Amino acid sequence: MEKNRTYLDTLMTDHEFRQKFDQEYQNFSIAEQIARARHHARLTQADLAKRIHTTKSAISRYENAGYKKYGLALLTRIARACGTELKIMFVASGDNTGRSF
């Protein structure tokens, strides 16, 4: 049986749209992981801000999917402050298995 195509399926066939979508998804994913790590460590935004020497409003920005200026040093500081480990993986384009190199 053939799957019914959604409007999103159609949009995802456009290379430019797919690139933008993937970038926004990545930003959302990072923001969500920061919030989850902070909650798991039982920290408020103010607590985390104090640990990494920034402001509560900065933590709020980092946890917002619209933030686009994550750096490795920032993410490492956040991970350590939350008692977690930062892992970065390279995954082949179009590989839905999650396998990394």
C-alpha atoms as one frame of an Amber mdcrd trajectory, in Angstrom:
protein
   0.000   0.000   0.000   1.331   3.431  -0.925   1.830   6.016   1.805  -0.210
   9.190   1.495   2.145  12.121   0.996   1.692  15.057   3.295   2.448  18.655
   2.465   5.593  18.352   4.602   6.700  15.315   2.572   6.403  17.442  -0.552
   8.321  20.338   1.002  11.100  18.023   2.175  11.893  17.077  -1.419  13.091
  20.665  -1.984  16.838  20.768  -1.194  16.873  24.354   0.110  13.830  23.800
   2.312  15.334  20.575   3.668  18.599  22.323   4.599  16.756  25.090   6.460
  14.487  22.569   8.152  17.438  20.458   9.284  19.238  23.529  10.692  16.162
  24.652  12.627  15.646  21.113  13.923  19.265  21.027  15.085  18.823  24.327
  16.945  15.619  23.042  18.543  17.352  19.808  19.542  20.263  21.620  21.207
  17.917  23.958  23.083  15.832  21.010  24.275  18.897  19.058  25.410  20.190
  22.032  27.407  16.845  22.344  29.184  16.687  18.579  29.861  20.243  18.498
  31.243  19.471  21.467  33.492  16.256  19.868  34.768  18.016  16.542  35.317
  20.639  18.356  37.409  17.777  20.014  39.316  19.055  23.470  38.457  17.074
  26.610  37.803  18.114  28.869  34.970  19.594  31.199  37.597  21.571  28.314
  39.168  23.011  27.280  35.813  23.799  30.888  34.931  25.754  31.281  38.150
  27.725  28.093  37.490  28.811  29.181  34.008  29.213  32.860  34.888  26.432
  34.311  32.769  22.904  35.618  33.277  19.559  33.896  33.675  18.363  35.647
  30.506  21.308  34.133  28.595  20.294  30.631  29.760  16.748  31.382  28.629
  18.096  32.320  25.170  20.175  29.118  24.991  17.030  27.094  25.740  15.135
  28.853  22.939  14.976  27.110  19.551  15.579  30.454  17.846  19.094  30.774
  19.267  21.730  30.091  16.611  25.101  30.998  18.126  26.020  27.890  20.099
  29.729  27.318  20.375  31.656  24.286  21.520  33.098  26.111  24.545  29.631
  27.257  25.663  28.081  23.816  25.270  31.012  22.231  27.141  30.579  24.657
  30.059  26.850  23.952  30.203  27.395  20.188  30.095  29.954  20.282  32.908
  27.789  22.577  35.036  24.922  20.098  34.670  27.115  17.102  35.478  26.729
  15.712  31.971  29.045  14.918  29.098  28.937  16.646  25.718  29.127  14.292
  22.731  29.195  15.416  19.122  28.694  12.967  16.256  29.095  13.170  12.508
  26.340  11.216  10.765  26.157  10.577   7.035  23.574  12.734   5.264  20.333
  10.884   4.737  21.322   8.179   7.247  18.240   7.568   9.360  19.897   4.803
  11.380  21.777   7.200  13.668  25.099   5.559  12.842  28.103   7.797  13.237
  31.619   7.575  11.864
